[in-house]
């Protein structure tokens, strides 16, 4: 039986910090043979932790740190990004990506889809898209809804049809792809590597944009569950304002959290359930440890399986002719 208990994700923080720092130093300078690293800082917990680790691994003089706002970004993101940069002795550069996004028609294409749901929607409104909450309490599938907020604060919410959802997401994904392009510009100018900031939750469950925030040369915390990132954040003395801020992608103007938009569970519950699912812990055992009903555990397990299956394309590298032939041999 796989060992499973509430502290199964507890880290040896000093050892883990040293291991990541040594590996990052080796990967950037020795394996990739770059002179330093570039990373984007968002004011969130993941980029703050990676910044702290990168300063230890490479030193502030070998880092280029970018703030990458656009016209719908939360002002709090920039404030917190500057705060963590000051703490670790780095001066960030600001690259506002609103211009490229306007050129790609990001906002126009997205708003066209939103208006097919709410004809009254215009630039004075804010919006977000979300999944159903309370995953443990009902077996609802992963259908998305759009919420608009009027200038007076009135909220309206409707379920999205697949075509509407795809257009909103496809247009919004220009944001992550524009930021990736800017990171690689600075990386190539300085002969640096792009240091990614996503943790295990985002990579393995599919909460990322292909060739957007998945574009990186090294991913130092991709093996860590989100709650483990928070453990490191406290150890590395990340500002409390960042450690207590609900994680958000800062993609939609109404400010949906990562839990609302994708994960459907608080991370302290999600991570333990996900660990149990990955390690094939019996649902009854997981339920006893976490003081949940077995049906609740099974609903979470089913949701993880659906997310893995529906986002597998995002993790699939480009296929060559030999790969296509191999895939074809296994098709019915």
N, C-alpha and C positions, 0 to 999 in steps of 0.2 A: 504494500500500500504506500502511495506517495506521501511523504511527510507534508502535512498542511496545518498551519496554525496562523494566528493573527499577526505574528511578527516574522513571517516567512520572508518578507521583502526588506527587512531591516538590514542596512549596510554597515560594514566597517568603514566609516566615513573617511578616515585618514588614509587607509589603504586604497580605497576606491579612488580618492582624489589623486594620489600619487600614481596609480596605475594609468588613469586617463591622461594625466599631464605627460607622463613619459611616453605613452603611445602617440599622443598628438604631436609632441616634439619630433618623435621618430618618423611618423608618417609624413608630416609636412616637409621637413628638411632632408630626410634621408631617402624615403621611398619616392615621394613625388618630386623631390629635388627643387622645391620652391623656396623663395627667400623669406617667406612669411605667410600671413593669412589675412583674408578679408571675411568679415561677417556683418550681417545686418542685426541691429539691436532694435527691438520693438517696444521695450518697456514691459515685456512679459517675463515669466519665470524661466523659460527655456533659454532664451537668448542671453539673459542675465547670467545664468549659471555657465553657459558656454563661454561668455566673455571672461568671467573670472578664471576659468580653467585655461583659456587661451593666453591670458596675460601671464599666468604661471609657466605655461609651456613654451611660449615664444618671446615674452617680454613685450611691453607696450610699443617699443620702437619697431617691432616687426609685424604690427597689426594695423590694418585699415578698418575702421569701424564706421558703418553707415547708418544714418537714420533715413528711412525711405517712406515718408508720408505721402498721402494723396489727399484730395480735397475732402474726402469723407472720413479721414482718419480721426480717431479720438485725440483731442489735444493732450489728454493725460498720457497717452503713449509716448509722445515726444518728451514730455516733462520727466517721466520715469526713465526713459532711455538716456537722457542727459545725466540724470542723477546717478545711475549705475556706472556710466562712463567716468564721471568725476571720481567716484569712489575707487575705481581701479586704475586711475591715472591715464586715461585715454581721452583724446579730443576727437569727437565724432565729426564726420562730414555729413551734410544734409543734401540728399538728392530727392527732390520732390518729383514724383512720377505722374503727376496729374496731366502734364502735357502729352506724354506718350499714350496715356489712357484715353484722353480725348481723341487723339489721332486714330486709335484703334476702334473708337466708337463704343468703348466699354459701358459708359453710363447710358448712352442712347439705346444700345441693343438690349441692355438689361431692362430699362424702363419701358420699352416697347412690350416686353413680355409681362411686366407687372400691370401695365394698363389693360392688357387683355383680361385680367382678373378684376382689377379695380380701375374703371375708366377715369375716375376723378384724380388718380395719382399724378402728382407732378413734382417738381424739384423742391417744393416747400415741405413735402412729406419726408419722413424717414421710414426705413423698412428693414426687415430681417426675415430670414427663413429658418424654420425650426422643425425638429422631429417631435413626435408625441412624447410627453414626459412620463414618469412613473413606469418605467420598463418592468420593474419587479411586480407591479400590481396588475398589469394586463398584458396580454400577448399581442399587442398592436404591432403591425408590420411597420417598416421604415418608410412611411409616406411623409412627404414634406408639405408644410403649409407656409404661406407668406403672410406676414403681419405688416400693415402700414400704420403709421402714426401721424395724425394730422398736426398742423402747427398749433392747434389748441390742445393737443394731447390725447385726442380720441383715437382708440385703437380698433382696427378691423382685421379679422383673420379669416382666410379661406384656404382650403386644401388646393394644392397645385396639381394640374394635370402633368403627365410626364414631359410633354413638349415644352410647356411653360417652365417647368423646373430646369430642364436641360438648357434652355436659352439663358435663364437667369444665371445659372452656374457657369456656363461657358463664357458669358460676358464678364462675370465677376472674376473669373480665373485669369483674365488679363492682368489683374493686380499683382498676383504672385509671379506671373511670367515676366512682367516688366521689372519687378524687383530683382529677379534672377539675372536678367540681362544686365542690369546696372552692377550687380555684384561681380559678374564676370568681366565687365569692362574694367573695373578697378583691379581685379585680379590679374588681368593680362597686362595692364599698364605697369604694374609693380613686380611682375613675375611671382605672384602670390597664389596660394590655393584658397578656394572658397570653402569656408568652414560652416557646415550645416548645423542647425540648432534643434531639429526635431527629436523628441524622445520616442521610445518604443511604441507608445500608444498610437501616435500618428502614422508611423511607418507601417506597422503590422496590421492595423485595422483599416487603413486606407483614408486617413484624414489628411490628405495632402493633394497638391496639384501636380500632375505629371509634367515634368520639365518646368515647373515653377518652383515651389519651395522644396521639391525633391531634387533640384539641381544643385549638386555640391560635390566637392572632391574628397571630403572627409566628414564623418558623422560621429563625433565623439560621445554623444549620449544616446545614440539610437538603441542601445541595449537596456536602457533604464526605464522602468515604469515611472509614470508621472509622480507618484508618491515618493519614489526614490529621488527624483529630481528635487522635490521639496526638501528631502532630508539633506541633500548636498547644499541646497540654497542656504539653509540655516547654518551649516558648517562653514560655508564660504562667506558668511555674513552679508548676504544679499540684502539690500534695504527692505525693511519690514513692509513698506508700502507696496512693493512688488510681490513679496511673499503672501500678502493677504488679498491681493487683487484677484478676482475670479478670472481664470484663463479665458481669453477670447482671441479669435483670429483677427479682430479689428477689420473685417471685410465689409460688413453691412452697417449702414449709418445708424440703425437703431440699437446696435451694440449687443448682439446675441453672444452668449457664452458658448464655450466649446461643448459643455454638457447639453445645452439647449439645441445646438446646431447639429450635433453628431453623436456624442457618446451616450446620452440618455441616462447616465448614472453619475453620481459624485465619484471622484477618482479614488477616494479611500475605500469605496465599495467595489467599484469597477476593477481596480487593479488586483484585488484578492480573488475576485470571481474569475477574472481573466487568467490569472496564474493557475487557478484550479482547473480551468478548461484546457489550457495549454498542456498541463502536466497530467491530464486525464484523471484528475481526482474525482472520485465518485460523488455525484450530486448530493447524496444523503450525507456524506462526510462533510462536504463543503457547507451544507445547510446547518449541520450541528455546530461547526466551528463559528460560523458567522451569525448564528441565531436567526436564520431565515427559514421559510418553508421550502421544501424540496421543489415545489412548483415554481417558486420565485427563482431559485438557482437555475432550473432548467430553462426558464424564459431567457435569462441572461445568456446561458450557453448557446441557445438557439440564435439569439441576436448576434453573438460573436461569429458563429458559423456563417450566417447570412452575410455579415459585413465582409468577412474574409473572401467568400465566394464572389460577391458582387464587385469587389474592388481588386480582384486578382489581376485584371488587365493593367492596373496602375503599377503593379510590381513586376510586370513582365518586360524584360529588356527587348529591344528591337530584334525581330526574327530575321535570320538570313535564310538562304535557299535550303541549306541543310536542315535548319530548324523547322522550316515549313514542311519539308519532306517527312521529318520525324513526326510532326504533329499530324500530318495527313495519314500516316500509317496507323494511328490510334483512333482516327475518326470512324464512326460506324458507317 
